[in-house]
Structure formats: structure tokens, C-alpha cells
Amino acid sequence: MRTSIATVSLSGSLTEKLTAASRAGFDGVEIFENDLLASPLGPEEIRARCADLGLTIDLYQPLRDIEAVPEEEFARNLRRARHKFELTRRLGAGTVLVCSSVHPLAADDDALAAEQLSRLADLAQDFGVRVAYEALAWGRHVSTYDHAWHVVETAGHPALGTCLDSFHILSRGSDPKGIEDIPGEKIFFLQLADAPLLAMDVLQWSRHYRCFPGQGGFDVAGLVRHVLRTGYDGPLSLEVFNDVFRQAEAGPTAVDAHRSLLVLQEQVGVADLPAPVVPTGVAFAELVTPDAEPVTDVLAALGFTRGARHRSKPVDLWQQGEARVLVNTGTGVRRGDGTGLAAIGLESPDPAGAARRAEALLAPVLPRRRAERDAPLDAVAAPDGTELFFCATDRPGLPNWRADFEDTGQPPAETGVTRIDHLALVQPWHHFDEAALFHRGVLGLSAQESVDVADPYGLLRSRAVTGDCGGVRIALSVGAAPADDTVHAQHIALATPDVVEAARRFRAAGGALLPVPANYYDDLAARFAFADGELETYRELGILYDRDAHGEFRHCYTRTVGRVFFELVQRDGGYRGYGAVNAPVRLAAQHAVRRLTGG
């Protein structure tokens, strides 16, 4: 289906918005009135600019407070509408949006509303324009889509139809099944937006918290299925009012927007995309660092050994069990950046298929400098810039990244860590929702509910995405602190069957665990019953504890090195979470260490 986006959904000047929409792959745009009024370009110039960019102008919006008003007021409205219809013709758009009235003089009179809208459509028809009547969720008298359709049907004018908006419909809890009773040819336009489920005034909700389909809590796909059953053949158009999007760079936001529509079209069965290839595990996590010694000291204390070195690059492979960490000291690493998590290798049943899907969903394919004998690995960039490699470790007939490394003669250690349990990635403030959609749509991971975590200096928002059977777990978070704050660092969680033994071994090898306040353990004693001496052991080592309906979780943290730290985790009995209840304690402890040590 054709795709469109309202210019109000993007930041910048009108020219910047149009360019971003075109580059992201949209077919058309809705021109928001304020964007046109603030543009130095005339209507004909905007029309020509869109044509040059391969964009149609699908809608001009909006006309407000038109119908069910006293005749003197309506006469003024018609004079205003005449100007707007002439403007719409000059733009080359075929449809004008008319929102249901919130005017204090508007009467609760459907017959009057229909009669005035019919006269408005008469005028529009003279200019070769159609009128799409939309029910605002906060409309004075018309606030539901079925009521708006009743008014349009009563008017019975060929140039008058309805505009359906998923936010206005779903935010009120209306049943979208009734959409199927509307003839498809009378649905002149379809606007789409998702939103988090919030208990707040619907106008404020609409103006500040809309997001792209798949990023909120609405069943946008279900609504679109109802619309398509009517025979509607117009564009799928995004109209998203969002404070974050209006401050973020237009280009990436437009790509995120178009990706959301591609995923949506796949959900409703009108897009043929390469099938999702869900990763089955983590092949490696790659750290980049200007100074390897601090991080390799931590790895060694955790029980890792330097088992191999890349044939042509300054990259070492540290391994313990199936947990692999690459340490990259290449010349491209800037000293001021410190140690950071730069790339993740994802075990994939079909690496080439995973890359095809990623490219179809607009993920940036990364060029890779490699020697002639290096494995040809496909990689894409996540919204936060993390490189994602699609891997097939030691599988015959497929490119094997492990073959690029020459063994050092030190076998992988078998001292307690079995694999990478999960990875925690801190997102730039304006990429959090995009990241969740990216990992779900591109990688085929399942997104869990978003949780808020109290930080001493703000609020941290986190959302986990997981693969089948927990083979891949990634915790995405965004906090109030700056992105380079060492507290809000990326981290690698390492699975162990015995976190107490792993913690003791780490400390005996010279490693420093994050200290946990005594008050935490006093509270833990009140919440749970422990075996004799168990809580004292946790207190001694800084081990945190949680329990859910499925099992238990014990975990502890290393000190931060640069912009990364490690976590030792023990899951028992099918525990599914990440110890989120303990996150405020961990964050406070990291802040305290940072104040004392300066890092």
C-alpha cells in the first residue's frame, strides 16, 4: 500500500521534513497548516518540490470548527474555507481534513451539521477538492468515528467522506469493528498513530504522547484490518504528535516511521517482506578500548582466558564456556571514549536471511573492512549505533567468524561462567521507542512491558526484548543522565550456575565487586526467608536477590570500566526477569562509587 506521513510528525522546516520523508521511502505527505504558513515557499513551489522528491501531497490539514454553528458564523467559515480550498488546489492536493467542531457555539444538532458540511462539500467540489470529516476524541458533540460517519451519511454528498484516525478511535476505547459498516469509497483518508496506555486527559495524551505503530499499547493492526475489509484503497498515513520526535533529527525519525508502517503492513498481510529470522543466542560481545589492560584484568578475574587473536586486526577473543568477549584495540578507537560495547554477534539460523530482512526494514547495512580470508559477515546498525553481526559459529557450509581467529594455545576456561545471559544497552534519549520497534521488527524478538526504575538523579526507563526460550535477551534503557555517564553504562550479564562461588573466585583473583548498602539486606531479611548464613553471604559479597512466580535470581556487579561493567547472574527455576526491583540499589551504589573514585 502507499504510505504517507503528516509533516507535523517530523522536526525542522517544511523543506527538511519533505526531504526526510522522501529519503525514508514515503510515497506522500500530509501538509500541516502551520508548516505551510511558516514556509518561505509558495504553494506552487511546495508542489514542485514534492514532485521533485517523488512525493504526492495527499492531504491538507486541518480546517476546524466548521459545522453545526449559527448561520452568521458558518458564513464566515465558508469564506475561510474558500481560501483553503483554493490553496489546496494550488498545492495539488485532492483532500482537505475537517475536524469535528470544538467551538463553544456549536450545537448538538446532527441535521444542522450534515447540512452545513454538505454546503461545505459543494464549495470544495467547485475547486476539485474533497472534504474528509474526522471525529476528534475531544470533539464538542461529535467525538466518535461512528457518529462522524452518521453525519457524513446523512449529508449524502459525493465530495464528503470520513477520515478515520486510530488514535481518536482507540484512545476512547471505541470498538473498531463497526468500521466495516462504512463503504470503503467513503473513507477518504486513514491516519495512524499508536500511544502508550496512559490515564490522562485525552487532548494532552494526543498532543504529546503519540508514537508510531508498534511502539505503544494500541491494537493499530487490528483497526487497519477492519479498514481494509471495507475496500479502502488509500494510503496508510502517520499523524503523530510527539514531543521527542519534534526535537529529534528528521531523517532518522522518518526512517523509524516508515519502518513502523512496513512492519504494520506485514502484520495485516499486505506486505511481502523476508520472514523474520529470530536469533538463537549471543555469539560474542565486542568491546572497543584504547587501553585493554583494565578490561582484560576484569575478564581474567572473571575466569576468562585469551584464547585467540584475529589474524589481521588488533582484536583478542576472551572466552569462558560459551561466553565470548572480543577486545578491540584498533586505531579507530578514541582514547577519550573509554571502553564501550560496540558490537554484538547474534547466532542466526539463517544469517543471509536475517540480513535480507534487516535491509528490507531499512536497517543501515554496515560496510566492513576485511582481509581476503576474513569471513563475509553481514552487519547492520541498531538505532543506538551498536553493530549487529549475523553469525553462524562453527556450522559447516556457513561463514564462520571464529575461523578469522588464530588460537593462542590457551583453551577456554571452564570455571563457572557458561554463556552470556543478557546484554544491557543504554539508548540515546530520543531512540528508546525506535529501538524497541527495531529489535522486534528487524530481529523478530518479543518485547516485554516497559518498566520505570528510580535513579537517584532521575528516572530510568527500561524494556527487554527476548528471543525464543531466552536464547537472546537484550535490556534497552534510557535514563536522565547524559549518555557518557559511567553509571548509565552498557553491561554484559554472564550466566553462572553458582553466583556465590563465581563472586568469591572473582574477588580472590583481585576483582572488585560493587558494594551494596547494609540497608538493602535488612530489607531483604524482612521480605524473604533464607537458610542459615545465606543472607550473610550475600551481604559479604554484594549479591542481590529477587524472586518471581517462576524461580529465583541472584546477581552481583563488577565496578565500571570506561563505559561498561559486568554482571554475574544465577537463574533458578525459570526466573524470567532481570532483577529490576534491585536496579535502584545498583544505580545508587554506582553513583556512590563514582563520586568516591571519579569513575
C-alpha positions in Angstrom: 0.0 0.0 0.0 1.0 3.6 -0.4 2.5 5.2 2.6 2.3 8.8 3.8 3.3 10.9 6.8 2.0 14.2 8.2 4.6 16.9 8.3 3.7 17.6 11.9 5.3 14.2 12.8 8.8 15.4 11.9 11.1 18.2 13.1 12.6 21.0 11.1 11.5 23.3 8.3 9.0 22.1 5.8 11.7 21.5 3.2 13.7 19.4 5.7 10.6 17.4 6.5 9.8 16.7 2.9 13.4 15.7 2.2 13.4 13.3 5.2 10.1 11.7 4.1 11.3 11.2 0.6 14.6 9.6 1.6 12.9 7.3 4.1 10.8 5.9 1.2 7.4 7.5 1.8 5.1 7.9 -1.2 3.3 11.0 0.0 2.8 13.6 2.8 0.0 15.4 4.6 0.9 19.1 4.7 0.1 20.5 8.2 -1.2 24.1 8.0 1.4 25.5 10.4 4.2 24.1 8.3 2.9 25.8 5.2 2.3 29.1 7.0 5.9 29.1 8.3 7.5 28.2 4.9 9.1 30.7 2.6 7.9 28.6 -0.3 4.7 29.4 -2.1 2.1 26.6 -2.7 3.3 26.0 -6.3 6.9 25.8 -5.1 6.0 23.3 -2.4 4.0 21.3 -5.1 7.1 21.3 -7.4 9.4 20.4 -4.5 7.3 17.4 -3.6 7.2 16.3 -7.3 11.0 16.5 -7.5 11.2 14.4 -4.4 8.7 11.8 -5.7 6.1 12.7 -3.1 2.4 13.3 -3.6 0.5 15.7 -1.4 -2.3 13.5 -0.1 -4.0 15.8 2.4 -4.0 19.4 3.5 -5.0 19.8 7.2 -6.8 21.0 9.0 -10.0 23.0 8.8 -11.5 23.4 12.3 -14.8 24.5 14.0 -16.8 24.5 10.8 -20.1 22.7 11.3 -23.3 23.0 13.5 -22.8 26.7 14.2 -25.1 29.7 13.8 -25.6 30.8 10.2 -23.6 34.0 10.6 -20.7 32.0 11.9 -21.0 29.5 9.2 -20.9 32.2 6.5 -17.5 33.3 7.9 -16.4 29.7 7.9 -17.3 29.4 4.2 -15.2 32.4 3.4 -12.3 30.9 5.3 -12.9 27.5 3.6 -12.9 29.1 0.1 -9.4 30.4 0.7 -8.2 27.0 2.0 -9.8 25.1 -0.9 -8.0 27.4 -3.4 -4.8 26.8 -1.5 -5.3 23.1 -1.6 -5.8 23.2 -5.4 -2.6 25.2 -5.8 -0.8 22.6 -3.7 -2.1 19.9 -6.0 -3.7 18.0 -3.1 -7.1 16.4 -3.5 -8.4 16.3 0.0 -8.9 18.7 3.0 -9.2 17.4 6.5 -12.1 18.9 8.6 -12.0 18.1 12.3 -15.2 17.9 14.3 -16.0 21.2 16.0 -15.0 22.2 19.5 -16.5 25.7 19.0 -18.4 26.9 22.0 -21.3 28.0 19.7 -21.5 24.5 18.1 -25.0 23.0 18.5 -25.7 19.3 19.3 -27.6 19.0 16.1 -26.6 16.3 13.6 -29.0 17.5 10.9 -27.5 21.0 11.0 -24.0 19.6 11.0 -24.8 17.4 8.0 -26.5 20.3 6.1 -23.6 22.7 6.7 -21.0 20.0 5.8 -22.9 19.4 2.6 -22.7 23.1 1.7 -19.0 23.0 2.5 -18.6 20.0 0.2 -20.4 21.9 -2.6 -17.8 24.6 -2.3 -15.0 22.1 -2.2 -16.3 20.4 -5.3 -16.0 23.7 -7.2 -12.3 23.6 -6.6 -11.9 19.9 -7.4 -11.3 19.1 -3.7 -12.9 16.5 -1.4 -13.6 17.0 2.3 -12.7 14.3 4.9 -14.6 14.7 8.1 -12.8 13.4 11.2 -14.1 12.9 14.8 -11.8 14.4 17.3 -11.8 12.4 20.5 -12.5 15.6 22.4 -15.0 17.0 19.9 -17.7 19.1 21.5 -20.6 16.9 20.2 -19.0 14.6 17.6 -16.2 12.6 19.2 -16.5 9.1 17.8 -15.9 7.7 14.3 -19.4 6.2 14.1 -21.0 9.5 15.0 -18.9 11.3 12.3 -19.9 8.6 9.8 -23.6 9.1 10.7 -23.3 12.9 9.9 -21.4 12.2 6.6 -24.0 9.6 5.6 -26.9 12.0 6.4 -25.3 14.7 4.3 -25.0 12.3 1.4 -22.6 14.4 -0.7 -20.2 12.8 -3.1 -17.4 15.2 -2.1 -17.8 14.5 1.6 -16.4 11.4 3.3 -14.8 10.5 6.6 -11.3 10.4 7.9 -10.5 7.6 10.4 -7.8 8.2 12.9 -6.6 5.3 15.0 -5.7 7.5 18.0 -9.1 9.2 18.2 -10.8 5.8 17.9 -8.7 3.7 20.2 -8.0 6.3 22.9 -11.7 6.4 23.6 -12.0 2.6 23.7 -14.3 2.5 20.7 -14.9 -0.8 19.0 -13.3 -0.5 15.6 -15.3 -3.5 14.2 -18.1 -1.0 13.2 -15.7 0.5 10.7 -16.6 -2.4 8.4 -20.1 -0.9 8.0 -18.7 2.1 6.3 -18.3 1.8 2.5 -14.6 1.9 1.6 -15.1 4.6 -1.0 -16.5 6.9 1.7 -13.3 6.5 3.8 -11.4 9.3 2.2 -8.4 9.0 4.4 -6.8 6.9 7.2 -4.4 8.4 9.8 -2.5 6.1 12.1 -0.8 6.6 15.4 -0.1 4.4 18.4 0.3 5.6 22.0 1.3 4.2 25.4 -1.6 3.3 27.6 -1.9 6.3 29.9 -4.6 7.6 32.3 -4.7 11.2 31.4 -6.7 13.9 29.6 -7.1 12.7 26.0 -6.2 16.1 24.5 -2.8 16.1 26.3 -2.3 12.4 25.6 -2.9 13.1 21.9 -0.7 16.2 21.7 2.4 14.9 23.4 2.5 11.1 23.6 1.5 9.6 20.3 4.1 7.3 18.7 4.5 5.2 15.6 2.5 1.9 15.2 4.1 -0.9 17.2 5.7 1.4 19.8 2.7 1.8 22.0 -0.2 -0.2 23.5 -2.9 0.2 20.9 -4.0 -2.6 18.5 -3.4 -0.5 15.4 -3.0 -3.6 13.2 -6.5 -4.8 14.3 -8.0 -1.5 13.4 -6.3 -1.5 10.0 -7.6 -4.9 9.2 -11.2 -3.6 9.8 -10.5 -0.7 7.5 -9.1 -2.9 4.7 -12.2 -5.1 4.8 -14.2 -2.1 3.7 -12.3 -2.0 0.4 -10.3 1.2 1.4 -7.5 1.7 -1.1 -6.0 5.0 0.1 -2.6 5.4 1.8 -1.6 4.4 5.3 -0.7 7.7 6.7 1.1 8.6 10.0 -0.1 11.6 12.1 2.0 11.6 15.2 2.2 14.4 17.7 5.2 13.6 19.9 7.5 16.0 21.9 10.5 13.7 21.3 10.0 13.3 17.6 9.6 17.1 17.2 13.1 17.6 18.8 14.9 14.7 17.1 16.6 14.8 13.7 14.1 14.4 11.0 16.0 11.9 8.9 16.2 9.0 11.4 12.7 9.7 12.7 11.3 9.4 9.2 13.1 6.1 8.7 11.7 4.8 12.0 8.3 6.0 10.9 8.5 4.2 7.6 9.8 1.0 9.2 6.8 1.0 11.5 4.4 1.0 8.5 6.4 -1.8 6.8 6.0 -3.9 10.0 2.3 -3.0 10.2 1.7 -3.9 6.6 3.3 -7.3 7.3 1.1 -7.8 10.3 -2.1 -7.1 8.3 -1.0 -9.2 5.3 -0.4 -6.6 2.6 3.4 -6.6 2.5 5.7 -9.4 1.4 8.8 -9.0 3.5 11.6 -11.5 4.1 10.5 -13.7 7.0 11.9 -12.9 10.5 14.9 -14.9 11.5 15.0 -14.9 15.3 18.5 -15.1 16.7 19.1 -18.2 18.9 22.0 -16.9 21.0 24.8 -14.5 21.5 27.9 -15.4 19.6 30.0 -12.7 21.1 30.0 -9.2 22.6 32.7 -6.8 21.3 34.3 -4.2 23.4 36.4 -1.4 21.9 39.0 0.2 24.1 42.1 2.5 23.8 43.7 0.7 26.7 43.0 -3.1 27.0 44.6 -3.7 30.4 41.8 -2.5 32.7 39.1 -4.5 31.0 41.3 -7.6 30.4 42.2 -7.6 34.1 38.4 -7.8 34.9 37.9 -10.5 32.3 40.8 -12.5 33.7 39.5 -12.2 37.2 36.1 -13.4 36.0 37.8 -16.5 34.7 38.1 -15.7 31.0 41.2 -16.7 29.0 42.6 -15.0 25.9 42.1 -18.0 23.6 42.6 -16.4 20.2 43.7 -13.3 18.3 42.3 -12.0 15.0 44.6 -12.8 12.0 44.6 -9.2 10.6 43.1 -6.9 13.3 44.1 -6.0 16.9 41.2 -8.0 18.3 41.5 -10.6 21.0 39.0 -13.3 21.8 38.4 -13.9 25.5 36.3 -16.9 26.3 34.8 -18.9 29.2 32.4 -21.7 28.4 30.2 -20.3 25.6 30.6 -16.7 26.7 32.9 -14.9 24.3 34.1 -11.3 24.6 36.1 -9.6 21.9 38.5 -6.9 22.9 39.3 -4.5 20.1 42.2 -2.0 20.4 42.1 -0.8 16.8 43.3 2.7 15.9 39.8 3.9 15.3 39.1 3.8 19.0 39.4 7.3 20.5 41.1 7.5 23.9 38.5 9.8 25.4 35.7 7.4 24.7 37.0 4.8 27.1 35.9 1.1 27.0 32.5 0.5 25.4 30.3 -2.2 24.0 30.4 -1.6 20.2 29.1 -4.8 18.6 27.1 -7.9 19.2 27.3 -11.2 17.3 23.9 -12.9 17.1 23.7 -16.6 16.4 21.3 -16.9 13.5 19.7 -20.0 11.9 20.0 -18.1 8.6 22.4 -15.2 8.6 21.8 -14.2 5.0 18.0 -14.3 5.6 18.4 -12.2 8.7 20.4 -9.6 6.7 17.8 -9.5 3.9 15.0 -8.8 6.4 17.1 -6.1 8.1 17.8 -4.4 4.8 14.1 -4.6 3.8 13.2 -2.9 7.1 15.6 0.0 6.4 18.3 -1.1 8.8 21.6 0.5 7.8 23.9 -2.1 6.3 27.4 -1.6 7.5 30.4 -1.7 5.2 33.1 -3.9 6.6 36.8 -3.7 6.1 38.1 -7.2 5.9 41.1 -9.1 4.6 40.7 -11.5 1.7 40.4 -14.6 4.0 38.1 -13.0 6.6 34.6 -14.4 6.9 32.0 -12.4 4.9 29.7 -11.5 7.8 26.6 -9.3 7.3 26.2 -6.5 9.8 23.6 -3.7 10.4 23.5 -0.8 12.8 20.9 -0.6 15.6 19.4 2.8 16.4 22.0 3.5 19.1 24.8 2.7 16.7 25.6 -0.8 18.1 26.8 -3.1 15.3 24.8 -6.3 15.0 26.5 -9.2 13.2 24.5 -12.2 12.0 26.7 -15.2 12.8 26.9 -19.0 12.4 29.6 -20.2 14.8 31.3 -23.4 13.8 28.5 -24.5 11.4 29.6 -26.3 8.3 28.8 -24.5 5.0 28.2 -21.1 6.6 30.7 -18.2 7.1 32.3 -18.8 10.5 33.6 -15.7 12.2 35.6 -17.9 14.6 37.8 -19.0 11.7 39.2 -15.5 11.5 41.0 -16.0 14.8 44.2 -17.9 15.5 44.3 -19.9 18.7 46.8 -18.7 21.3 47.1 -22.2 22.8 45.0 -21.3 25.9 41.8 -23.3 25.9 38.5 -21.6 27.0 38.2 -21.6 30.8 35.6 -23.8 32.4 35.5 -22.2 35.8 31.8 -21.2 36.3 30.5 -18.8 33.6 28.6 -20.7 31.0 27.3 -18.1 28.5 26.1 -14.5 28.1 22.8 -14.3 29.8 21.8 -10.9 28.6 23.1 -7.5 27.4 22.0 -4.1 28.6 22.2 -1.3 26.1 21.6 2.4 27.0 19.8 4.2 24.3 20.0 7.9 23.3 17.0 9.7 24.8 15.2 10.0 21.5 15.8 6.4 20.3 14.1 4.4 23.0 10.8 3.6 21.3 12.6 3.3 17.9 15.0 0.7 19.5 12.1 -1.4 20.8 10.4 -1.5 17.4 13.8 -2.1 15.6 14.6 -5.2 17.8 11.1 -6.5 17.5 10.5 -5.9 13.8 14.0 -6.4 12.4 15.3 -9.2 14.6 12.0 -10.9 15.4 12.4 -10.5 19.2 9.5 -10.2 21.6 9.1 -7.0 23.5 8.2 -7.1 27.2 6.4 -4.4 29.1 8.3 -1.1 29.7 9.3 -0.5 33.4 10.4 2.6 35.2 13.3 2.4 37.6 14.1 5.1 40.2 17.6 6.6 39.8 18.9 9.0 42.5 19.1 11.7 39.8 16.1 10.9 37.7 14.1 8.1 36.2 15.4 5.2 34.1 13.0 3.6 31.7 13.8 0.0 30.6 12.3 -2.5 28.2 13.6 -6.0 27.5 13.4 -7.8 24.2 13.9 -11.6 24.1 14.2 -14.4 21.7 12.7 -17.9 21.9 13.5 -19.8 25.1 15.6 -16.9 26.3 18.5 -17.6 23.9 18.8 -13.8 23.4 17.9 -11.2 26.0 18.6 -7.5 25.5 17.5 -4.9 28.0 17.1 -1.5 26.4 17.1 1.5 28.7 17.1 5.3 28.7 17.9 7.5 31.7 18.0 11.1 32.8 21.8 11.2 33.0 24.0 12.1 29.9 24.9 9.2 27.6 28.5 9.3 28.6 27.7 9.0 32.3 29.6 5.9 33.6 26.6 4.9 35.8 24.3 4.6 32.8 26.8 2.3 31.0 26.2 -0.7 28.8 26.7 -4.0 30.6 27.3 -7.7 29.9 25.5 -10.2 32.1 27.2 -13.6 32.5 25.3 -16.7 33.4 26.7 -19.0 36.1 25.2 -21.9 38.0 26.6 -20.7 41.3 26.9 -16.9 41.7 28.4 -17.2 45.2 31.3 -19.4 44.0 31.8 -17.1 40.9 31.8 -14.0 43.1 34.3 -15.5 45.6 36.6 -16.5 42.8 36.4 -13.1 41.2 37.3 -11.4 44.4 40.1 -13.9 45.1 41.6 -13.0 41.7 41.7 -9.3 42.6 38.4 -8.2 41.2 36.3 -5.5 42.8 32.5 -6.1 43.2 30.1 -3.3 43.6 29.4 -2.7 47.3 25.7 -2.9 48.4 24.4 -0.9 51.4 23.6 -2.8 54.5 20.1 -1.4 54.5 19.3 -3.4 51.4 20.0 -6.7 53.3 17.9 -5.6 56.3 15.0 -5.1 53.9 15.7 -8.4 52.2 15.5 -10.2 55.5 12.0 -8.7 56.0 10.8 -9.8 52.6 12.1 -13.3 52.3 13.1 -16.2 54.5 16.7 -17.5 53.9 18.7 -20.5 55.0 21.1 -20.0 57.9 24.1 -18.0 56.8 22.7 -17.4 53.3 21.9 -13.7 53.7 25.2 -13.0 55.5 27.0 -14.5 52.4 25.0 -12.2 50.1 25.8 -9.2 52.3 29.6 -10.1 52.4 29.8 -10.4 48.6 27.3 -7.7 47.5 24.9 -10.3 45.9 21.4 -9.1 45.2 18.3 -11.3 45.3 14.9 -11.5 43.6 12.1 -14.0 43.2 9.1 -14.3 40.9 6.4 -16.9 40.2 8.8 -19.0 38.2 12.0 -19.0 40.2 14.9 -17.1 41.9 17.5 -14.7 40.7 20.9 -13.9 42.3 23.2 -11.4 40.8 26.2 -9.1 41.5 28.1 -6.4 39.6 31.7 -5.5 38.9 33.0 -2.0 39.0 32.6 0.0 35.8 35.5 0.1 33.3 35.1 3.0 30.9 31.5 2.7 29.8 30.9 -0.9 30.5 30.5 -3.3 33.5 29.8 -7.0 34.0 27.1 -8.8 35.9 27.2 -12.3 37.3 23.7 -13.9 37.3 22.2 -17.1 38.5 18.7 -18.0 37.3 17.0 -20.9 39.1 13.6 -22.5 38.4 12.8 -20.5 35.3 13.1 -16.9 36.6 12.2 -14.6 33.7 13.1 -11.1 34.8 16.3 -9.1 35.2 16.2 -8.1 38.9 14.5 -4.8 38.1 13.4 -4.4 41.7 17.1 -4.2 42.6 18.1 -1.7 39.9 17.6 1.4 42.2 20.0 0.0 44.7 22.5 -0.8 42.0 22.3 2.6 40.4 22.7 4.3 43.8 25.7 2.2 44.6 27.3 3.0 41.2 26.7 6.7 41.8 28.4 6.4 45.2 31.4 4.6 43.8 31.7 7.2 41.0 31.7 10.1 43.5 34.4 8.4 45.6 36.7 7.2 42.7 35.8 9.6 39.9 35.0 6.7 37.6 
